[in-house]
Amino acid sequence: MTVFAAAALVAFAVASLLVLVLAVRLHAFVALLSVSLAVAVIGGIPLTEIAGEAQKAMGGTLGYIAVVIGLGAIFGQMLDRSGAARRIATTLLEAFGERRAPAAFGAAGLLIAIPVFFDVAFILMLPLLHSAARRTGRSVLTFALPLLAGLAVAHAFVPPTPGPVAVAGLLGAELGWVILFGLVAGVPALWVAGLIYGGWISRRIHAESPTDLPSEVDLGAEPEPTAVAMPGFATALALILLPLGLIVLSTVSKVTLDESRLRALLTFLGHPFTALLLTVLLASWVLGRRCGWSRRELETMATRALEPVGLILLVTGAGGVLGKILLATGAGEVLATALEQSGLPIFFLAFLLALMVRLAQGSATVSMVTAAGLVSPLVEATAGTGAALSPPALGLLTIAIAAGATACSHVNDSGFWLVGRFLDLDEGQTLRAWTALTALVGLTGLAVVLLLAPWV
């Protein structure tokens, strides 16, 4: 296969996906599978082998990702319902003080959205946002934009949120490196987009805090935990940091320790399966005992947490199928060679692919999965060669995709309307506040990735 033919095949895959999702209005899962089969036929894979290749790719992709996302969702649900997430936010606000409240909201958003989904965390924080705005008389954006920046960074950059977990699984990246680089890129992105830009634009758009929360926010659907039942700040923070610490410690041990029983133990405890399972079990006991949850309530909570992740898993699996099919056609190897000869950093290409899909169809998670499915053949094609990416480089590549998929949320993204509706902004104001903020998060993340790329 020539470079032109390989590039044409990838271009066909991208264009077909966008047409099916945007014009035909097919669901992303169906669109990804349809394009994968079409690419297999065009790429010359024997018809008798296509279904088997797709089945193998789907199973291989989800065998790891499904467990991590499922356990992460259960843990996030426990933190939400126990009031642990709210406790972190209120404690940080008290510690930072009124003058530094925007920074407190940014830090709270970053911590809370690691285990809790973006939209749930935003709605959870709405009462605190409006309370701070009414008490100080300042624009609600003063506090909302740092919070949103923290939520966006954690949602895209820091596992076990679904997006980075899915990308890491498709690329074969270790979550320890993803967590490390996600925080290294995410903190500057939060500072630039949430604090600097957020502070500047909030003085130009004065959004009043509404007297009543929007009717769609049903904060009374379930009774909020009482102050006595809510876990302490140290307990809540320790539960969030436990799986991250174990995973990172395992990654560091592979670099710093020789083969030994200690390294084997740290590798076992730091595997995402083990780290998240231990955290869920510990949270069930600590939070369940404090809140008085019965075994039936814990079971119901876990079931409810797993309901929304099914869609994410199916889309992720279909993205993995597309990547494996492209690799099987030979297009991945050809393009990997061409990319190496061109001198164009794969990190920049990955960012552009994710950004292009994000601009076209809106969903950050779908954009991350789609871009990872297109980039993974390039990664696999270089495996075993002198151009193979190291484990740190694969973690950094995951962040490059996350940065592209985060940038430029606009009118085709449900998050755009969520932010505008709940902060009482019109479309123009939402573009200037939210869309510009996500663009800065993505560009800052890319800048950090390109600065670190020569060292990995």
DRENDO-1510 file (C-alpha; in Angstrom, 1 decimal, always signed):
<recs>
REC; n; res; u; v; w
REC; 1; MET; +0.0; +0.0; +0.0 .
REC; 2; THR; +1.3; +3.4; -1.0 .
REC; 3; VAL; +1.4; +6.5; +1.4 .
REC; 4; PHE; -1.3; +8.1; -0.8 .
REC; 5; ALA; -3.6; +5.1; -0.6 .
REC; 6; ALA; -3.1; +4.8; +3.2 .
REC; 7; ALA; -3.8; +8.5; +3.7 .
REC; 8; ALA; -6.9; +8.2; +1.4 .
REC; 9; LEU; -8.2; +5.3; +3.5 .
REC; 10; VAL; -7.8; +7.2; +6.7 .
REC; 11; ALA; -9.4; +10.3; +5.2 .
REC; 12; PHE; -12.3; +8.2; +4.0 .
REC; 13; ALA; -12.7; +6.8; +7.5 .
REC; 14; VAL; -12.8; +10.3; +9.1 .
REC; 15; ALA; -15.1; +11.8; +6.4 .
REC; 16; SER; -17.5; +8.9; +6.6 .
REC; 17; LEU; -17.7; +9.1; +10.3 .
REC; 18; LEU; -18.5; +12.8; +10.3 .
REC; 19; VAL; -21.2; +12.3; +7.6 .
REC; 20; LEU; -22.8; +9.4; +9.4 .
REC; 21; VAL; -22.9; +11.2; +12.7 .
REC; 22; LEU; -23.7; +14.7; +11.6 .
REC; 23; ALA; -25.8; +14.3; +8.4 .
REC; 24; VAL; -27.3; +10.8; +8.7 .
REC; 25; ARG; -27.6; +11.2; +12.5 .
REC; 26; LEU; -26.4; +7.6; +13.2 .
REC; 27; HIS; -25.3; +6.9; +16.8 .
REC; 28; ALA; -21.5; +7.1; +17.2 .
REC; 29; PHE; -21.3; +3.4; +18.1 .
REC; 30; VAL; -23.2; +2.3; +14.9 .
REC; 31; ALA; -21.2; +4.8; +12.8 .
REC; 32; LEU; -17.8; +3.5; +14.1 .
REC; 33; LEU; -18.7; -0.1; +13.4 .
REC; 34; SER; -20.1; +0.7; +9.9 .
REC; 35; VAL; -17.0; +2.6; +8.9 .
REC; 36; SER; -14.8; -0.1; +10.3 .
REC; 37; LEU; -16.4; -2.7; +8.1 .
REC; 38; ALA; -16.3; -0.5; +5.1 .
REC; 39; VAL; -12.6; +0.3; +5.7 .
REC; 40; ALA; -11.9; -3.5; +6.0 .
REC; 41; VAL; -13.5; -4.2; +2.6 .
REC; 42; ILE; -11.8; -1.3; +0.9 .
REC; 43; GLY; -8.5; -2.1; +2.5 .
REC; 44; GLY; -8.5; -5.7; +1.1 .
REC; 45; ILE; -9.1; -7.8; +4.2 .
REC; 46; PRO; -10.7; -11.1; +3.1 .
REC; 47; LEU; -14.5; -11.0; +3.6 .
REC; 48; THR; -14.4; -14.2; +5.6 .
REC; 49; GLU; -12.0; -12.6; +8.2 .
REC; 50; ILE; -13.6; -9.2; +8.7 .
REC; 51; ALA; -16.2; -10.2; +11.4 .
REC; 52; GLY; -13.6; -12.2; +13.3 .
REC; 53; GLU; -11.2; -9.3; +13.3 .
REC; 54; ALA; -13.9; -6.9; +14.6 .
REC; 55; GLN; -15.0; -9.4; +17.3 .
REC; 56; LYS; -11.4; -9.9; +18.5 .
REC; 57; ALA; -10.7; -6.1; +18.5 .
REC; 58; MET; -13.9; -5.4; +20.5 .
REC; 59; GLY; -13.1; -8.0; +23.1 .
REC; 60; GLY; -9.5; -7.0; +23.4 .
REC; 61; THR; -10.3; -3.4; +23.8 .
REC; 62; LEU; -13.0; -3.8; +26.5 .
REC; 63; GLY; -11.3; -6.5; +28.5 .
REC; 64; TYR; -9.3; -3.8; +30.3 .
REC; 65; ILE; -11.3; -0.6; +29.8 .
REC; 66; ALA; -14.7; -1.9; +31.0 .
REC; 67; VAL; -13.3; -2.9; +34.4 .
REC; 68; VAL; -11.6; +0.4; +35.1 .
REC; 69; ILE; -14.5; +2.6; +33.9 .
REC; 70; GLY; -17.0; +0.4; +35.8 .
REC; 71; LEU; -15.1; +0.5; +39.1 .
REC; 72; GLY; -14.4; +4.2; +38.7 .
REC; 73; ALA; -18.1; +4.9; +38.1 .
REC; 74; ILE; -19.2; +3.1; +41.3 .
REC; 75; PHE; -16.6; +4.9; +43.3 .
REC; 76; GLY; -17.7; +8.3; +41.9 .
REC; 77; GLN; -21.4; +7.5; +42.8 .
REC; 78; MET; -20.4; +6.7; +46.4 .
REC; 79; LEU; -18.5; +10.0; +46.7 .
REC; 80; ASP; -21.4; +11.9; +45.3 .
REC; 81; ARG; -24.2; +10.3; +47.4 .
REC; 82; SER; -22.2; +10.4; +50.6 .
REC; 83; GLY; -21.5; +14.1; +50.4 .
REC; 84; ALA; -17.7; +13.5; +50.2 .
REC; 85; ALA; -17.4; +15.6; +47.1 .
REC; 86; ARG; -19.4; +18.5; +48.7 .
REC; 87; ARG; -17.2; +18.2; +51.8 .
REC; 88; ILE; -14.1; +18.7; +49.7 .
REC; 89; ALA; -15.5; +21.8; +48.1 .
REC; 90; THR; -16.7; +23.5; +51.3 .
REC; 91; THR; -13.5; +22.7; +53.2 .
REC; 92; LEU; -11.4; +24.2; +50.4 .
REC; 93; LEU; -13.6; +27.3; +50.3 .
REC; 94; GLU; -13.2; +27.8; +54.0 .
REC; 95; ALA; -9.4; +27.3; +53.8 .
REC; 96; PHE; -8.8; +29.6; +50.8 .
REC; 97; GLY; -11.0; +32.4; +52.1 .
REC; 98; GLU; -13.3; +34.7; +50.2 .
REC; 99; ARG; -10.5; +36.6; +48.4 .
REC; 100; ARG; -9.0; +33.4; +46.9 .
REC; 101; ALA; -12.4; +31.6; +46.4 .
REC; 102; PRO; -11.9; +31.3; +42.6 .
REC; 103; ALA; -8.8; +29.3; +43.2 .
REC; 104; ALA; -10.6; +27.2; +45.7 .
REC; 105; PHE; -13.4; +26.4; +43.2 .
REC; 106; GLY; -10.7; +25.5; +40.6 .
REC; 107; ALA; -9.0; +23.1; +43.0 .
REC; 108; ALA; -12.3; +21.6; +44.1 .
REC; 109; GLY; -13.3; +21.0; +40.4 .
REC; 110; LEU; -10.1; +19.3; +39.7 .
REC; 111; LEU; -10.4; +17.0; +42.7 .
REC; 112; ILE; -14.1; +16.2; +42.5 .
REC; 113; ALA; -14.2; +15.4; +38.7 .
REC; 114; ILE; -11.5; +12.8; +39.0 .
REC; 115; PRO; -14.1; +10.2; +40.2 .
REC; 116; VAL; -17.3; +12.1; +39.4 .
REC; 117; PHE; -18.7; +12.7; +35.9 .
REC; 118; PHE; -18.4; +16.3; +34.6 .
REC; 119; ASP; -22.1; +17.1; +34.5 .
REC; 120; VAL; -22.9; +15.6; +37.8 .
REC; 121; ALA; -20.0; +17.4; +39.5 .
REC; 122; PHE; -21.1; +20.7; +37.9 .
REC; 123; ILE; -24.7; +20.3; +39.1 .
REC; 124; LEU; -23.5; +19.3; +42.5 .
REC; 125; MET; -21.5; +22.5; +42.9 .
REC; 126; LEU; -24.2; +24.9; +41.6 .
REC; 127; PRO; -25.6; +25.8; +45.0 .
REC; 128; LEU; -22.1; +26.7; +46.2 .
REC; 129; LEU; -21.5; +28.8; +43.1 .
REC; 130; HIS; -24.6; +30.8; +43.5 .
REC; 131; SER; -24.1; +31.2; +47.2 .
REC; 132; ALA; -20.7; +32.7; +46.7 .
REC; 133; ALA; -21.9; +35.0; +43.9 .
REC; 134; ARG; -24.8; +36.3; +46.1 .
REC; 135; ARG; -22.7; +36.8; +49.1 .
REC; 136; THR; -20.0; +38.8; +47.4 .
REC; 137; GLY; -22.1; +40.5; +44.7 .
REC; 138; ARG; -19.6; +39.5; +42.0 .
REC; 139; SER; -20.4; +37.8; +38.7 .
REC; 140; VAL; -21.1; +34.1; +39.1 .
REC; 141; LEU; -18.5; +33.6; +36.3 .
REC; 142; THR; -15.8; +34.7; +38.8 .
REC; 143; PHE; -16.3; +31.4; +40.6 .
REC; 144; ALA; -17.9; +29.2; +37.8 .
REC; 145; LEU; -15.1; +29.5; +35.3 .
REC; 146; PRO; -12.3; +28.3; +37.5 .
REC; 147; LEU; -14.6; +25.5; +38.6 .
REC; 148; LEU; -15.4; +24.6; +35.0 .
REC; 149; ALA; -11.7; +24.6; +34.1 .
REC; 150; GLY; -10.9; +22.2; +36.9 .
REC; 151; LEU; -13.8; +20.0; +35.9 .
REC; 152; ALA; -12.7; +20.0; +32.2 .
REC; 153; VAL; -9.1; +19.2; +33.1 .
REC; 154; ALA; -10.0; +16.3; +35.4 .
REC; 155; HIS; -12.6; +15.0; +32.9 .
REC; 156; ALA; -10.1; +14.8; +30.0 .
REC; 157; PHE; -6.7; +14.5; +31.6 .
REC; 158; VAL; -6.9; +12.4; +34.8 .
REC; 159; PRO; -8.0; +8.8; +35.1 .
REC; 160; PRO; -10.2; +7.0; +36.1 .
REC; 161; THR; -12.6; +9.3; +34.2 .
REC; 162; PRO; -13.7; +7.4; +31.1 .
REC; 163; GLY; -12.0; +9.5; +28.3 .
REC; 164; PRO; -8.4; +9.1; +29.3 .
REC; 165; VAL; -8.9; +5.5; +30.4 .
REC; 166; ALA; -10.4; +4.7; +27.0 .
REC; 167; VAL; -7.5; +6.4; +25.1 .
REC; 168; ALA; -4.9; +4.8; +27.3 .
REC; 169; GLY; -6.4; +1.4; +26.7 .
REC; 170; LEU; -6.5; +1.9; +22.9 .
REC; 171; LEU; -2.9; +3.1; +22.8 .
REC; 172; GLY; -1.5; +0.7; +25.4 .
REC; 173; ALA; -0.4; +3.5; +27.7 .
REC; 174; GLU; +0.1; +2.9; +31.4 .
REC; 175; LEU; -2.4; +4.8; +33.6 .
REC; 176; GLY; +0.4; +5.9; +36.0 .
REC; 177; TRP; +2.1; +7.9; +33.2 .
REC; 178; VAL; -1.2; +9.3; +32.1 .
REC; 179; ILE; -2.0; +10.5; +35.7 .
REC; 180; LEU; +1.4; +12.1; +36.1 .
REC; 181; PHE; +1.4; +13.9; +32.7 .
REC; 182; GLY; -2.3; +14.7; +33.1 .
REC; 183; LEU; -1.6; +16.6; +36.3 .
REC; 184; VAL; +1.5; +18.2; +34.9 .
REC; 185; ALA; -0.4; +19.5; +31.9 .
REC; 186; GLY; -3.7; +20.0; +33.8 .
REC; 187; VAL; -2.6; +22.4; +36.5 .
REC; 188; PRO; -1.1; +25.0; +34.1 .
REC; 189; ALA; -4.3; +24.6; +32.0 .
REC; 190; LEU; -6.5; +25.3; +35.0 .
REC; 191; TRP; -4.4; +28.3; +35.9 .
REC; 192; VAL; -4.3; +29.9; +32.4 .
REC; 193; ALA; -7.9; +29.1; +31.4 .
REC; 194; GLY; -9.8; +29.2; +34.8 .
REC; 195; LEU; -7.9; +31.8; +36.9 .
REC; 196; ILE; -6.3; +34.2; +34.4 .
REC; 197; TYR; -8.8; +34.1; +31.6 .
REC; 198; GLY; -11.7; +33.4; +33.9 .
REC; 199; GLY; -10.9; +36.4; +36.0 .
REC; 200; TRP; -10.5; +38.6; +33.0 .
REC; 201; ILE; -13.7; +37.7; +31.2 .
REC; 202; SER; -15.8; +37.6; +34.3 .
REC; 203; ARG; -15.2; +41.4; +34.7 .
REC; 204; ARG; -16.6; +41.9; +31.2 .
REC; 205; ILE; -19.6; +39.6; +31.5 .
REC; 206; HIS; -21.5; +40.1; +34.7 .
REC; 207; ALA; -23.8; +37.1; +35.1 .
REC; 208; GLU; -26.2; +37.5; +37.9 .
REC; 209; SER; -27.0; +34.5; +40.1 .
REC; 210; PRO; -30.6; +33.6; +39.6 .
REC; 211; THR; -33.0; +33.6; +42.5 .
REC; 212; ASP; -34.1; +30.1; +41.7 .
REC; 213; LEU; -32.0; +27.3; +40.3 .
REC; 214; PRO; -33.2; +26.0; +36.9 .
REC; 215; SER; -36.1; +23.5; +37.2 .
REC; 216; GLU; -34.0; +20.8; +35.5 .
REC; 217; VAL; -31.7; +20.6; +38.5 .
REC; 218; ASP; -33.5; +18.4; +40.9 .
REC; 219; LEU; -31.3; +18.8; +43.9 .
REC; 220; GLY; -34.0; +17.4; +46.1 .
REC; 221; ALA; -34.4; +14.1; +44.3 .
REC; 222; GLU; -32.6; +12.4; +47.2 .
REC; 223; PRO; -32.0; +13.9; +50.7 .
REC; 224; GLU; -28.6; +15.4; +51.0 .
REC; 225; PRO; -26.4; +14.0; +53.7 .
REC; 226; THR; -26.4; +15.8; +57.0 .
REC; 227; ALA; -23.3; +17.6; +58.2 .
REC; 228; VAL; -22.8; +14.8; +60.8 .
REC; 229; ALA; -23.1; +12.0; +58.2 .
REC; 230; MET; -20.9; +13.6; +55.6 .
REC; 231; PRO; -17.3; +12.2; +55.8 .
REC; 232; GLY; -14.5; +14.5; +56.9 .
REC; 233; PHE; -12.2; +16.3; +54.4 .
REC; 234; ALA; -9.2; +14.0; +55.1 .
REC; 235; THR; -11.3; +10.9; +54.6 .
REC; 236; ALA; -12.8; +12.1; +51.3 .
REC; 237; LEU; -9.4; +13.3; +50.0 .
REC; 238; ALA; -7.6; +10.1; +51.0 .
REC; 239; LEU; -10.2; +8.0; +49.2 .
REC; 240; ILE; -9.7; +10.0; +46.0 .
REC; 241; LEU; -5.9; +10.0; +46.2 .
REC; 242; LEU; -5.6; +6.3; +47.2 .
REC; 243; PRO; -6.1; +4.7; +43.7 .
REC; 244; LEU; -4.1; +7.5; +42.0 .
REC; 245; GLY; -1.2; +7.0; +44.5 .
REC; 246; LEU; -1.2; +3.2; +44.1 .
REC; 247; ILE; -1.2; +3.4; +40.3 .
REC; 248; VAL; +1.5; +6.1; +40.2 .
REC; 249; LEU; +3.6; +4.2; +42.8 .
REC; 250; SER; +3.5; +1.1; +40.6 .
REC; 251; THR; +4.7; +3.0; +37.6 .
REC; 252; VAL; +7.5; +4.6; +39.5 .
REC; 253; SER; +8.6; +1.3; +40.9 .
REC; 254; LYS; +9.1; -0.2; +37.4 .
REC; 255; VAL; +11.6; +2.6; +36.7 .
REC; 256; THR; +13.4; +2.8; +40.1 .
REC; 257; LEU; +13.4; -0.7; +41.5 .
REC; 258; ASP; +15.0; -3.9; +40.3 .
REC; 259; GLU; +13.0; -7.1; +40.2 .
REC; 260; SER; +12.1; -8.0; +43.7 .
REC; 261; ARG; +9.2; -9.0; +45.9 .
REC; 262; LEU; +8.6; -5.3; +46.8 .
REC; 263; ARG; +8.3; -4.3; +43.2 .
REC; 264; ALA; +6.0; -7.3; +42.5 .
REC; 265; LEU; +3.8; -6.3; +45.4 .
REC; 266; LEU; +3.7; -2.6; +44.2 .
REC; 267; THR; +2.9; -3.7; +40.7 .
REC; 268; PHE; +0.0; -5.9; +41.9 .
REC; 269; LEU; -1.4; -3.2; +44.2 .
REC; 270; GLY; -0.9; -0.5; +41.6 .
REC; 271; HIS; -2.6; -2.3; +38.7 .
REC; 272; PRO; -5.8; -0.2; +37.9 .
REC; 273; PHE; -8.0; -3.3; +38.6 .
REC; 274; THR; -6.5; -3.9; +42.1 .
REC; 275; ALA; -6.2; -0.2; +43.0 .
REC; 276; LEU; -9.8; +0.7; +42.1 .
REC; 277; LEU; -11.3; -2.5; +43.5 .
REC; 278; LEU; -9.5; -1.9; +46.9 .
REC; 279; THR; -10.8; +1.7; +46.8 .
REC; 280; VAL; -14.4; +0.7; +46.1 .
REC; 281; LEU; -14.3; -1.9; +48.9 .
REC; 282; LEU; -12.8; +0.6; +51.3 .
REC; 283; ALA; -15.3; +3.3; +50.3 .
REC; 284; SER; -18.1; +0.9; +50.7 .
REC; 285; TRP; -17.0; +0.3; +54.3 .
REC; 286; VAL; -16.0; +3.8; +55.3 .
REC; 287; LEU; -18.7; +5.8; +53.6 .
REC; 288; GLY; -21.4; +3.1; +54.0 .
REC; 289; ARG; -20.8; +2.8; +57.8 .
REC; 290; ARG; -20.8; +6.6; +58.2 .
REC; 291; CYS; -23.9; +7.2; +56.1 .
REC; 292; GLY; -25.7; +4.1; +57.4 .
REC; 293; TRP; -26.1; +2.5; +54.0 .
REC; 294; SER; -27.5; -1.0; +54.0 .
REC; 295; ARG; -26.2; -3.7; +51.7 .
REC; 296; ARG; -29.2; -3.3; +49.5 .
REC; 297; GLU; -28.6; +0.4; +49.2 .
REC; 298; LEU; -24.9; -0.2; +48.2 .
REC; 299; GLU; -26.1; -2.7; +45.6 .
REC; 300; THR; -28.6; -0.2; +44.2 .
REC; 301; MET; -26.0; +2.5; +44.1 .
REC; 302; ALA; -23.5; +0.4; +42.2 .
REC; 303; THR; -26.2; -0.6; +39.7 .
REC; 304; ARG; -27.2; +3.0; +39.2 .
REC; 305; ALA; -23.6; +4.0; +38.7 .
REC; 306; LEU; -23.1; +1.4; +35.9 .
REC; 307; GLU; -26.1; +2.4; +33.9 .
REC; 308; PRO; -24.6; +5.4; +32.1 .
REC; 309; VAL; -21.2; +3.8; +31.3 .
REC; 310; GLY; -22.6; +1.2; +28.9 .
REC; 311; LEU; -22.8; +3.8; +26.1 .
REC; 312; ILE; -19.2; +4.9; +26.7 .
REC; 313; LEU; -18.0; +1.3; +26.7 .
REC; 314; LEU; -19.7; +0.5; +23.4 .
REC; 315; VAL; -18.3; +3.6; +21.7 .
REC; 316; THR; -14.8; +2.8; +23.0 .
REC; 317; GLY; -15.0; -0.7; +21.8 .
REC; 318; ALA; -16.1; +0.4; +18.3 .
REC; 319; GLY; -13.2; +2.9; +18.3 .
REC; 320; GLY; -10.8; +0.0; +19.1 .
REC; 321; VAL; -12.3; -2.0; +16.2 .
REC; 322; LEU; -11.6; +0.9; +13.8 .
REC; 323; GLY; -8.0; +1.1; +14.9 .
REC; 324; LYS; -7.4; -2.6; +14.6 .
REC; 325; ILE; -9.0; -2.7; +11.2 .
REC; 326; LEU; -6.8; +0.1; +9.9 .
REC; 327; LEU; -3.7; -1.7; +11.3 .
REC; 328; ALA; -4.8; -4.9; +9.6 .
REC; 329; THR; -5.1; -3.2; +6.2 .
REC; 330; GLY; -1.5; -2.1; +6.4 .
REC; 331; ALA; -2.4; +1.6; +6.4 .
REC; 332; GLY; -1.0; +2.1; +9.9 .
REC; 333; GLU; +2.4; +0.8; +9.1 .
REC; 334; VAL; +2.7; +2.9; +5.9 .
REC; 335; LEU; +1.6; +6.1; +7.6 .
REC; 336; ALA; +3.8; +5.5; +10.6 .
REC; 337; THR; +6.8; +5.3; +8.3 .
REC; 338; ALA; +5.7; +8.4; +6.5 .
REC; 339; LEU; +5.2; +10.3; +9.7 .
REC; 340; GLU; +8.7; +9.3; +11.0 .
REC; 341; GLN; +10.2; +10.6; +7.7 .
REC; 342; SER; +8.3; +13.8; +7.7 .
REC; 343; GLY; +9.5; +14.9; +11.2 .
REC; 344; LEU; +6.0; +15.9; +12.2 .
REC; 345; PRO; +5.5; +15.1; +15.9 .
REC; 346; ILE; +2.9; +12.4; +16.4 .
REC; 347; PHE; +1.7; +14.4; +19.5 .
REC; 348; PHE; +0.7; +17.3; +17.3 .
REC; 349; LEU; -1.0; +15.0; +14.7 .
REC; 350; ALA; -3.0; +13.3; +17.5 .
REC; 351; PHE; -4.0; +16.7; +18.9 .
REC; 352; LEU; -5.2; +17.9; +15.4 .
REC; 353; LEU; -7.2; +14.7; +14.8 .
REC; 354; ALA; -9.0; +14.9; +18.1 .
REC; 355; LEU; -9.6; +18.7; +17.7 .
REC; 356; MET; -11.1; +18.1; +14.2 .
REC; 357; VAL; -13.5; +15.5; +15.4 .
REC; 358; ARG; -14.4; +17.6; +18.4 .
REC; 359; LEU; -15.2; +20.6; +16.3 .
REC; 360; ALA; -17.4; +18.5; +14.0 .
REC; 361; GLN; -19.4; +16.4; +16.4 .
REC; 362; GLY; -19.2; +17.8; +19.9 .
REC; 363; SER; -18.6; +15.0; +22.4 .
REC; 364; ALA; -15.2; +15.1; +24.0 .
REC; 365; THR; -15.3; +11.4; +24.9 .
REC; 366; VAL; -16.3; +10.4; +21.4 .
REC; 367; SER; -13.6; +12.7; +20.0 .
REC; 368; MET; -11.0; +11.1; +22.2 .
REC; 369; VAL; -12.0; +7.5; +21.3 .
REC; 370; THR; -12.2; +8.3; +17.6 .
REC; 371; ALA; -8.8; +10.0; +17.5 .
REC; 372; ALA; -7.2; +7.2; +19.6 .
REC; 373; GLY; -8.7; +4.7; +17.1 .
REC; 374; LEU; -7.0; +6.5; +14.3 .
REC; 375; VAL; -3.7; +7.0; +16.0 .
REC; 376; SER; -3.4; +3.5; +17.6 .
REC; 377; PRO; -2.4; +1.9; +14.2 .
REC; 378; LEU; +0.5; +4.3; +14.0 .
REC; 379; VAL; +1.6; +3.3; +17.5 .
REC; 380; GLU; +1.3; -0.4; +16.9 .
REC; 381; ALA; +3.1; -0.2; +13.6 .
REC; 382; THR; +6.2; +1.3; +15.3 .
REC; 383; ALA; +6.2; -1.4; +18.1 .
REC; 384; GLY; +9.4; -3.4; +18.0 .
REC; 385; THR; +11.2; -0.8; +15.8 .
REC; 386; GLY; +13.7; +1.9; +16.6 .
REC; 387; ALA; +10.8; +4.4; +16.4 .
REC; 388; ALA; +8.7; +2.7; +19.1 .
REC; 389; LEU; +7.2; +5.0; +21.6 .
REC; 390; SER; +8.3; +4.5; +25.2 .
REC; 391; PRO; +5.8; +4.1; +28.1 .
REC; 392; PRO; +6.2; +7.8; +29.1 .
REC; 393; ALA; +5.7; +8.8; +25.5 .
REC; 394; LEU; +2.5; +6.8; +25.2 .
REC; 395; GLY; +1.2; +8.6; +28.4 .
REC; 396; LEU; +2.0; +11.9; +26.9 .
REC; 397; LEU; +0.3; +11.0; +23.6 .
REC; 398; THR; -2.8; +10.2; +25.6 .
REC; 399; ILE; -2.7; +13.8; +27.0 .
REC; 400; ALA; -2.2; +15.2; +23.5 .
REC; 401; ILE; -5.4; +13.5; +22.4 .
REC; 402; ALA; -7.2; +14.7; +25.5 .
REC; 403; ALA; -6.1; +18.3; +24.9 .
REC; 404; GLY; -7.5; +18.2; +21.3 .
REC; 405; ALA; -10.7; +16.7; +22.4 .
REC; 406; THR; -11.2; +19.2; +25.1 .
REC; 407; ALA; -10.6; +22.3; +23.0 .
REC; 408; CYS; -13.4; +24.5; +21.5 .
REC; 409; SER; -16.7; +23.1; +23.0 .
REC; 410; HIS; -19.4; +25.0; +21.0 .
REC; 411; VAL; -23.0; +24.7; +20.0 .
REC; 412; ASN; -22.9; +21.0; +19.0 .
REC; 413; ASP; -21.8; +20.0; +22.4 .
REC; 414; SER; -24.3; +19.3; +25.2 .
REC; 415; GLY; -21.8; +20.8; +27.7 .
REC; 416; PHE; -22.1; +24.2; +25.9 .
REC; 417; TRP; -25.8; +24.3; +26.6 .
REC; 418; LEU; -25.5; +22.9; +30.1 .
REC; 419; VAL; -23.1; +25.7; +31.1 .
REC; 420; GLY; -25.1; +28.4; +29.3 .
REC; 421; ARG; -28.5; +27.3; +30.8 .
REC; 422; PHE; -27.4; +26.9; +34.4 .
REC; 423; LEU; -25.3; +30.1; +34.4 .
REC; 424; ASP; -28.1; +32.1; +32.7 .
REC; 425; LEU; -25.9; +33.1; +29.7 .
REC; 426; ASP; -26.9; +33.7; +26.1 .
REC; 427; GLU; -25.2; +32.0; +23.2 .
REC; 428; GLY; -22.7; +34.8; +22.6 .
REC; 429; GLN; -21.8; +35.0; +26.3 .
REC; 430; THR; -21.3; +31.2; +26.5 .
REC; 431; LEU; -19.0; +31.3; +23.4 .
REC; 432; ARG; -16.9; +34.1; +25.0 .
REC; 433; ALA; -16.8; +32.4; +28.4 .
REC; 434; TRP; -17.0; +28.6; +28.0 .
REC; 435; THR; -15.8; +28.0; +24.5 .
REC; 436; ALA; -12.8; +30.3; +24.9 .
REC; 437; LEU; -12.0; +28.6; +28.2 .
REC; 438; THR; -12.0; +25.1; +26.7 .
REC; 439; ALA; -9.8; +26.4; +23.8 .
REC; 440; LEU; -7.3; +27.6; +26.3 .
REC; 441; VAL; -7.4; +24.4; +28.3 .
REC; 442; GLY; -6.6; +22.4; +25.1 .
REC; 443; LEU; -3.9; +24.7; +23.8 .
REC; 444; THR; -2.2; +24.9; +27.2 .
REC; 445; GLY; -2.3; +21.1; +27.4 .
REC; 446; LEU; -0.7; +20.9; +23.9 .
REC; 447; ALA; +2.0; +23.4; +24.8 .
REC; 448; VAL; +3.0; +21.3; +27.9 .
REC; 449; VAL; +3.0; +18.1; +25.8 .
REC; 450; LEU; +5.2; +19.6; +23.1 .
REC; 451; LEU; +7.6; +21.0; +25.8 .
REC; 452; LEU; +7.9; +17.5; +27.4 .
REC; 453; ALA; +8.0; +15.5; +24.2 .
REC; 454; PRO; +11.8; +15.8; +23.6 .
REC; 455; TRP; +12.4; +14.3; +27.0 .
REC; 456; VAL; +10.3; +11.1; +26.7 .
</recs>
